[in-house]
Amino acid sequence: MAIFAISVAPSGVEGTSVSQYVAAAQKVLAADSRVKHQLGPMFTTIEGPLDACFEVCQKMHEALIEMGAPRVGTVIKIDDRRDKVSTMESKLESVRSKMK
């Protein structure tokens, strides 16, 4: 199980708001049942099989191109832990338990 943090952002588009592009990327995620996802204020977190996560990241990137963005910057950070099962929630719970 892999956990990805991804941010896709268009360049060369009219205006400074990118929420319509973020919404398009979120629709890609919603359409793919292989991955779990959580929208954040600057990055989206994706959890699932490594190959599925890579594939959905490419589709998110391409969705912005299809909207007419002449340039898209995508940042991806991958946590691919193989020694034990790790999920978005288990990572958060681990930190929360140490704050008590």
TALINWO-V693096 format. One record per residue. N is the residue number from 1. PHI is phi in whole degrees, -180 to 180 (* if undefined). D_FIRST is the distance of its C-alpha to the first C-alpha in whole Angstrom. Layout:
BEGIN
n->[N/N]
phi->[PHI/PHI]
d_first->[D_FIRST/D_FIRST]
END
This chain:
BEGIN
n->[1/2/3/4/5/6/7/8/9/10/11/12/13/14/15/16/17/18/19/20/21/22/23/24/25/26/27/28/29/30/31/32/33/34/35/36/37/38/39/40/41/42/43/44/45/46/47/48/49/50/51/52/53/54/55/56/57/58/59/60/61/62/63/64/65/66/67/68/69/70/71/72/73/74/75/76/77/78/79/80/81/82/83/84/85/86/87/88/89/90/91/92/93/94/95/96/97/98/99/100]
phi->[*/-108/-124/-114/-110/-134/-133/-115/-141/-81/-127/77/-106/-71/83/-108/-76/-120/-61/-66/-75/-61/-61/-64/-66/-67/-64/-60/-64/-63/-84/-114/-77/-77/-123/-99/-144/-143/-76/-122/-68/-130/-136/-108/-102/-125/-130/167/-60/-52/-65/-67/-63/-60/-64/-68/-63/-64/-65/-63/-59/-65/-61/-72/-61/-64/-79/107/-66/-74/-150/-133/-106/-123/-115/-130/-120/-120/-115/-114/-83/-112/-84/-162/-72/-131/-123/-55/-68/-66/-66/-66/-63/-59/-69/-58/-66/-87/-92/-79]
d_first->[0/4/7/10/14/16/20/22/26/29/32/35/35/38/38/35/33/30/29/29/27/24/25/25/21/20/22/20/17/18/19/16/14/11/10/11/13/16/19/20/24/23/19/16/13/10/7/5/5/7/10/10/10/12/14/15/15/18/19/20/22/24/25/26/28/29/31/33/32/33/31/27/25/21/20/16/14/11/9/7/7/8/11/9/7/7/7/10/13/12/13/16/17/17/19/21/22/24/26/28]
END
